[in-house]
Amino acid sequence: MVLRLSTLHFLHHSNNNSIGAPAAVQFPLGLTEGGVTRPSLSLLPPSSLEPQQGKATLLCLVSKAFPSDWTVSWKVDGSRWSSGVVVSPAVLYSGLYSWSSTLTLTEDQWRKIRVVSCEVNYGSNQAVMKSLNTQQCTEN
């Protein structure tokens, strides 16, 4: 497997260019594998006050991916979890896509689990995963 940092360049000749020189357009592609850019993940725990309100919402930020049809899934203590999951639409910025997903658990579920993971997959590419040990989340 070869991973490379690359940038796609092409020249665009514009009729609006008064001096007739080509305008360079640059699209950063980041870390690529066969035209696929693996995203970065951030996994944020619920606020310390939220469980007191009877729920716990975790946020998974998926950023700088290409193409846009990576799938997001959640695991709770190693098992796939689909209840309480919401995935936002992807947003295109600088040639790469970003989006988020939330997982909402009840206060009781949150207190019983040990590890929550957000995982993104695209075809046969290796999954990208971020995990959170719930015991390390501070309670106030």
C-alpha positions as CSV (number, residue, x, y, z in Angstrom):
1,M,0.0,0.0,0.0
2,V,1.4,3.4,-1.0
3,L,0.2,6.5,0.7
4,R,1.3,9.9,-0.7
5,L,0.7,13.5,0.0
6,S,-0.4,15.1,-3.2
7,T,-2.0,18.1,-4.7
8,L,-3.9,18.1,-8.0
9,H,-3.1,21.0,-10.3
10,F,-4.6,22.0,-13.6
11,L,-4.6,25.1,-15.7
12,H,-7.7,26.9,-16.7
13,H,-7.7,29.3,-19.6
14,S,-10.2,32.0,-18.8
15,N,-11.7,34.4,-21.3
16,N,-11.8,36.9,-18.5
17,N,-8.1,36.9,-18.1
18,S,-7.0,40.2,-19.8
19,I,-3.4,39.2,-20.4
20,G,-4.2,35.7,-21.7
21,A,-2.1,33.8,-19.2
22,P,-3.5,30.6,-17.8
23,A,-4.9,30.7,-14.2
24,A,-3.7,28.0,-11.9
25,V,-6.2,26.2,-9.8
26,Q,-5.1,24.0,-6.9
27,F,-7.1,21.3,-5.1
28,P,-5.4,19.9,-2.0
29,L,-6.0,16.2,-1.8
30,G,-4.2,15.4,1.5
31,L,-3.2,11.8,2.3
32,T,-4.4,9.7,-0.7
33,E,-4.6,6.1,-1.6
34,G,-5.8,5.5,-5.1
35,G,-7.7,8.9,-5.2
36,V,-9.3,8.3,-1.8
37,T,-8.4,10.8,1.0
38,R,-8.7,9.3,4.4
39,P,-10.5,11.6,6.9
40,S,-9.4,12.9,10.2
41,L,-11.7,12.1,13.1
42,S,-12.4,13.9,16.4
43,L,-14.7,12.4,19.0
44,L,-16.1,14.7,21.6
45,P,-17.7,13.4,24.9
46,P,-21.0,14.8,26.3
47,S,-20.9,17.9,28.5
48,S,-20.6,17.1,32.2
49,L,-24.0,18.6,32.7
50,E,-25.9,16.6,30.0
51,P,-26.2,13.3,31.9
52,Q,-27.9,15.1,34.7
53,Q,-30.6,16.0,32.2
54,G,-31.1,12.3,31.4
55,K,-29.0,11.9,28.2
56,A,-25.5,11.9,26.8
57,T,-24.7,13.1,23.3
58,L,-21.3,12.3,21.7
59,L,-20.1,14.1,18.6
60,C,-17.9,12.6,15.9
61,L,-16.4,15.2,13.5
62,V,-15.2,13.7,10.2
63,S,-13.0,16.1,8.2
64,K,-11.0,16.4,5.0
65,A,-12.3,13.2,3.2
66,F,-12.7,12.4,-0.4
67,P,-15.0,11.2,-1.9
68,S,-18.1,12.2,0.2
69,D,-19.7,8.7,0.5
70,W,-17.7,7.4,3.4
71,T,-20.1,5.6,5.9
72,V,-20.2,6.5,9.6
73,S,-21.0,4.0,12.2
74,W,-20.8,3.8,16.0
75,K,-19.7,1.0,18.3
76,V,-20.5,0.8,22.0
77,D,-18.3,-1.6,23.9
78,G,-17.3,-3.2,20.6
79,S,-20.8,-3.8,19.2
80,R,-22.4,-1.8,16.4
81,W,-24.9,0.7,17.7
82,S,-27.5,2.4,15.5
83,S,-30.1,3.7,17.9
84,G,-29.9,7.5,18.6
85,V,-27.5,8.1,15.6
86,V,-27.8,11.2,13.4
87,V,-25.5,11.9,10.5
88,S,-25.3,15.4,9.0
89,P,-24.9,16.1,5.2
90,A,-21.4,16.4,3.9
91,V,-20.0,19.9,3.2
92,L,-17.4,20.5,0.5
93,Y,-14.6,22.9,1.3
94,S,-11.3,23.2,-0.6
95,G,-12.0,20.0,-2.6
96,L,-12.5,17.8,0.5
97,Y,-15.6,16.8,2.5
98,S,-16.5,17.2,6.1
99,W,-19.5,16.2,8.2
100,S,-20.5,15.1,11.6
101,S,-22.5,12.4,13.4
102,T,-24.0,12.4,16.9
103,L,-24.9,9.5,19.1
104,T,-27.4,10.1,21.9
105,L,-27.6,7.7,24.7
106,T,-29.7,7.7,27.9
107,E,-28.0,8.6,31.1
108,D,-28.2,5.0,32.2
109,Q,-26.6,3.7,29.0
110,W,-23.8,6.3,29.3
111,R,-23.0,5.3,32.9
112,K,-22.8,1.5,32.0
113,I,-20.6,1.6,28.9
114,R,-16.8,1.6,28.9
115,V,-15.8,2.4,25.3
116,V,-17.6,4.3,22.5
117,S,-16.1,4.4,19.0
118,C,-16.9,6.3,15.8
119,E,-15.8,4.6,12.6
120,V,-15.8,5.7,9.0
121,N,-15.5,3.3,6.0
122,Y,-15.2,3.6,2.3
123,G,-15.3,0.5,0.1
124,S,-12.4,-1.9,0.8
125,N,-10.2,0.8,2.3
126,Q,-9.0,0.4,5.9
127,A,-11.5,1.9,8.4
128,V,-10.6,5.1,10.3
129,M,-11.7,4.9,14.0
130,K,-11.6,7.1,17.0
131,S,-12.5,5.7,20.5
132,L,-13.4,7.2,23.8
133,N,-12.9,5.5,27.2
134,T,-16.0,6.7,29.1
135,Q,-14.2,6.2,32.5
136,Q,-11.8,8.9,31.6
137,C,-14.6,11.5,31.1
138,T,-14.8,13.7,34.2
139,E,-18.1,13.9,36.1
140,N,-19.0,17.0,38.1
